[in-house]
Amino acid sequence: MQITSEALERAIEELAKLPGTGRKSAQRIAIHLLKQPEEQVKKLADSLVQLKESVMRCSVCGTITDQDPCTICSNFKRKNGVICVVEDFQDVYIIEKTNEFLGRYHVLGGTISPLENVGPDNLRIKELLDRIANEDEVVEEIILALNPDAEGEATSYYINKLLANYDVKVTRIAYGI
């Protein structure tokens, strides 16, 4: 197919790089954006630039935030002694939607995956151990909320072994059926 606009082709190529977006979807999105008022497209572009400029990782738990520490870590109403360990920041949002967990979080940034060259040193496991050893925050319980796939199980096992050296209760979230 002959492309009549290099700018449109570039936009399609960039949009197709987004997860879950193939070339046809990228083309539909690009054409949709062309039909929108310029002000609307600039708002979208500005929000994406602001996203990259202002969003960071919380220095305490590792979730994404626009303030450090994040609103969860700085909330004095949260339980200090309970830390829920999750793979990624999306898991924090999922658990928070339930309005059931009132503790704090620790985002590992993935799971141990030898096939993808991800080892314990590539995750925020050392930071978790530092939090437990920190005398300012007495940690009583660690809840491992990792996916029940092979990588999640391996990571949970590894963390569980490391935590045997600490005076902390280790539990897992329920899953199955």
Secondary structure, 3 states (H helix, E strand, C coil): CCCCCHHHHHHHHHHCCCCCCCHHHHHHHHHHHHHCCHHHHHHHHHHHHHHHHHCEECCCCCCEECCCCCCCCCCCCCCCCEEEEECCHHHHHHHHHCCCCCCEEEECCCCCEHHHCECHHHCCHHHHHHHHHCCCCCCCEEEECCCCCHHHHHHHHHHHHHHCCCCCEEEECCCCC
